[in-house]
Amino acid sequence: MLSFLSLAALLASATALSTFSPARPPAIPLAVKSPYLSAWLPVNSANANGGSLAGNWPTFWNGQVVGWAGLIRVDGQTYTWMGNPTGTTAVNQTSFEYTATRSIFHQNVKGKINIVVTFLSPITPNDLKRASLVSSYMEVQVSSADGKAHQVELYTDISAEWISGDRSAIAKWDYGSTATMRTGNSVSKGVAYHRLYRQTPLAFSEVNDQTEYGHWYYMTTNTSSLTRQSGADINVRSQFANSGQLKNTADRKFRAIQDNYPVFGFALNLGSIQKTPVSSVFTINLNQDQAVVFEGAQGKKSQPSLWASFFGSQIAANTFFLGDYAQAKTLADQFDNKLHTDSVAAGGANYSLITLLAARQAFGAFQLSGTANQTLAFMKEISSDGNVNTVDVLFPWHPIALYTNPNWLRYALEPLFINQEEGNWPHTFSIHDIGYQYPNATGHNDGNDEQQPLEECGDMIIMSLAYAQRTNDNAWLSKHYALLNKWVVYLIQESLIPQNQISTDDFAGSLANQTNLALKGIIGIQAMAEISNRTGHLNDAANYSSIASKYISQWNQLATATKVKHPHTTLNYGNTSSFSLLYNLFAAPLLAHGSLVPQAVYDRQSAFYPSVANRYGVPLDTRHSYTKLDWQLFCAAVANAATKKLMIDDVARWIQETPTTSPMSDLFDTTSGNFPAGITFRARPVVGGAFALLALPNGSVPA
């Protein structure tokens, strides 16, 4: 937005510094529910106002401003509680806290009024109806801070910046409302909403990673104390600041987003506020009737958003969401409490700090499609290259699915199987992704994707078995057995002595004889042995198990540097001065195949990692000083207690000290905490790998 904070506001914001619990993250999730509903508050540790909801604009995950503002009038004086509009004083933020589903800001207005602003993005992996909704809540709770009564009016708006990444695109908008409905003894409260969208939608298109189609709704309960207005940002906000209410008028001059920035505001007269808190709830919703284009059994065809199978209209879906807030809070409490308790038990308070921050980001890269009976999940590889359902991004993500609901893993894997089983991929090894650019899951008929053949074959087999082990869905394995069996043939040919190829860490470059990559392939062969057993292919099972056993013995000899101070596995065979994070070891105990790999490997790696750890962790390998957050926690999950704590503590320290100000990165330098030169990974779903400790079966890690 073209606006700035006044000098008075800057001085006010510096008078008292907010506290942050359980940590001060690099960016705070506000509304994070899909690749397109993804609003964050940047945090700059060098700025006294960093992390304050008042005085900073929310941004899309890639850093573009998405205007979202809040004003409050207390006894006739106007203050800002969200965003950075011109000419008002920012309230004082006293503290901030986050849970897995919520970001909560505590604010104070001149010692008179307390404000609690809660952003809730529900995580309901076991409830498809609720999970399908691309919507998020904001609750604003106001109460007297000094025991006296104060006259209070509340205001909030969003801008047209939400609808397109092209700020010259023409925006259109309208306003609607429904009345309170009484049916017998039940009462359905009416709703009020602003709807905004591109005048010329570009279906299944993006500009600067923002979507170019669909309808956005800003919604609240329709009450007699509510007024509304659309128009230029300065005009609408000034109207509220001067009078405490809006005109109930609409600006009908549809125009470019950046042309006198149109905003869509609500104002509430809260009356005399005393000690008892008064709450107001707002929702932001994105409705796209069609989610993606997918090349499956019927060729290239658009796929309906899953929410459309539960609701007859966009208004019905959004009205349900607004009215569901009480239940959403109950479900959020259950999820938050369980994740915190489980995380502390598995890895301590610092581990909880990590998983709570990662949860919304990990699920926020997905859009659910299809029907309740045939649900497909489409994931955007956010920030790295925009691919759809990238196999080696699903692999680090999948621990959160195993922990919360393994069916989500099937929803995400199924499109990959469908596309290839329909003959849309010419190679014998697994595809890398099913589309260059989300939301176009149109495959690679020409075979020209980013090829990581050993990586992807191993990932697909390992994840397929992990899903089946937790659901006992052997029928699903049988359905895809032919393709899985084709991939294991590739692993048998290539795993022990890998060719010069890239792994999931493609930014590090290609390399022959990669120790870690070979291990993934060998574990994949053993996983296929169990898949064969589960599906009645007993001869295949015996053969694959025998091969995996032989390979792991040879691998242990080829991969280990023993005549060094701290014995360890190498980056590549024979390179005794090298090392890497052996994160693929995690897959063995994940599948309860921990004994496949000799106990000495676990012991050596646990003893070795502390010897090469820097302030923010162990480097990914000896070629660079950067590391990966997901792989660190994969390694922590299979390490001894001391090394596990070290690696968790290093990641937690990075979260609190990093100079980066974007949604949590999975790639950072282990000494500076900053992004590596030329690589900016942010908001990626791979942080689901933080759930590695929680995804392991009990007692699966060798002692």
Salt bridges, closest charged atoms under 4 A:
ASP75 OD2 - HIS150 ND1 2.73
GLU97 OE2 - HIS106 NE2 2.92
ASP127 OD2 - ARG130 NH1 2.70
ASP146 OD1 - HIS150 NE2 2.93
GLU153 OE1 - ARG73 NE 3.04
ASP157 OD2 - ARG237 NE 2.84
ASP174 OD2 - ARG195 NH2 2.72
GLU206 OE2 - LYS380 NZ 2.85
ASP209 OD1 - LYS380 NZ 2.70
GLU212 OE1 - ARG198 NH1 2.50
ASP233 OD2 - ARG237 NH1 4.00
ASP251 OD2 - ARG255 NH1 2.76
ASP324 OD2 - ARG130 NE 2.67
ASP333 OD1 - ARG102 NH2 3.03
ASP336 OD2 - ARG102 NH1 2.74
ASP342 OD2 - LYS338 NZ 2.65
GLU381 OE2 - ARG684 NH1 3.71
ASP392 OD1 - HIS432 NE2 3.24
GLU414 OE2 - LYS479 NZ 2.81
GLU414 OE1 - HIS480 NE2 3.04
GLU421 OE2 - HIS480 ND1 2.62
ASP433 OD2 - HIS432 ND1 2.57
ASP433 OD1 - HIS444 NE2 2.54
GLU450 OE1 - HIS432 NE2 3.46
GLU455 OE2 - LYS520 NZ 2.33
GLU456 OE2 - HIS432 NE2 3.94
ASP459 OD1 - LYS520 NZ 2.67
GLU530 OE2 - ARG534 NE 3.07
GLU530 OE1 - HIS593 NE2 2.75
ASP621 OD2 - ARG623 NH2 3.00
ASP630 OD1 - LYS628 NZ 2.81
ASP649 OD2 - LYS645 NZ 2.64
ASP650 OD1 - ARG653 NH1 2.90
GLU657 OE2 - ARG615 NH2 2.82
ASP666 OD2 - LYS628 NZ 2.76
ASP666 OD2 - ARG684 NH2 2.88
